Amino acid sequence: MGRKIRTLLFSALYPSSVRPSHGIFVETRLRELLKSGQVETKVVAPVPWFPLESERFGEYALFARTPHREVRNGIEVLHPRFPLLPKVGMNFAPFSMALAALPAIRKLQREGFDFDLIDAHYYYPDGVAAALLARHLGKPFVVTARGTDINFIPRYRIPKKLILWAASRAEASISVCRALRDEIEGLGAEASRLVVLRNGVDLERFHPVSRAEARAALNWPDVPTLLSVGYLIERKGHHIAIEALAGLPGYRLVIAGTGNERNPLEQLARSLGVADRVTFAGAVPNTDLYRYYSAADVMVLASSREGWANVLLESLACGTPVVATRIWGTPEVVAAPEAGRLADQRSAPSFTKAIQELMGAYPAREAVRRYAENFGWEETTRGQLELFSRISGVDLAGTECCAGVGASQVMEA
């Protein structure tokens, strides 16, 4: 076997010691790739500059408290700061991000890490910044589209032009679902450079435990329970889950997550007379979520936009079916009766109906888990290895991880 492929993962969407759940799906894909033993990686994860660490500044203070350099799960991560200008920040973010990251990357090169390619995640501003860096450094790069970067940000004229410019220079644009791949092509990207590599799920971290055991550990009552997971923002649809609860007497709802919509959500629950049946669990570490999924009867995801929602697979891996909005990559996840139901509309009545239908024909937990086992990381890892080997010129042919599977095959198999 030849030497390892050296990649530089570049994205602001990466966890840190002060924001351990931020972009955890990017870290998870990287950790699964590194298990192959054929890649070595360092991470440059830029952070918006902010001067004050006081907790009263909320999320901004976390930017200030982020270490400039750290090691997470054995992976070295650098966090250079980049300025975000008021009002015009969206248009200039790729340029400020690239300028701030360049000294950190040069430092890694001086220390002996001369990487073969840049592996960027999230097309805007991160992917555009990666394109600028790749051109300056003379390196090839790939970009993974994640969701909002393709299904929302291109509504803005300048970001759309920059995204298409970056796509024209990338060796490949990776999408986490077919729906995003089709959207990128619809924007004008070259079809031959588009690859689908879906996210997987950590089947060891997310595993079923008995519902009774999980409820006892969480001190939950033994009644039908819905679970909604994600940041407390409108896009995640927690308000729809609360409204649906009003049509489900005898049920309760647990909401796991933090965000600036908590007070409005609490007020909504009170106005609908369901406040005594709604529990706000706050931030739940990713390592503890398996108990919440296992304790719930149904995981509800009423999002307005998603690329490939990891919480769906996490819930399924714990044996709990889901009810979700029929958007983007979600129908590619919820594609069998044992996985759950798709709401026809993003509305409370539609979710109430779908939940009732699911509970009326509830699948065996073993069947739900077996379905989730089709979504491990092995195919995605093989696809990345084939793609990175081709781009870098590092020959991995004949090794077990890449044998017979090309990047273009991963989602089509």
Helices and strands as residue ranges (DSSP letters): E 5-10, H 24-34, E 39-44, E 47-48, G 55-57, H 59-65, E 69-72, E 75-78, E 81-82, H 89-110, E 117-121, I 123-127, H 128-137, E 141-145, H 148-151, G 153-155, H 157-169, E 172-175, H 178-187, G 191-193, E 194-196, H 211-218, E 225-229, G 234-236, H 238-245, E 252-256, H 262-271, G 275-277, E 278-282, G 286-288, H 289-295, E 298-301, H 310-317, E 322-325, H 330-333, G 337-339, E 340-343, H 348-360, H 365-372, G 373-375, H 378-392, G 407-409
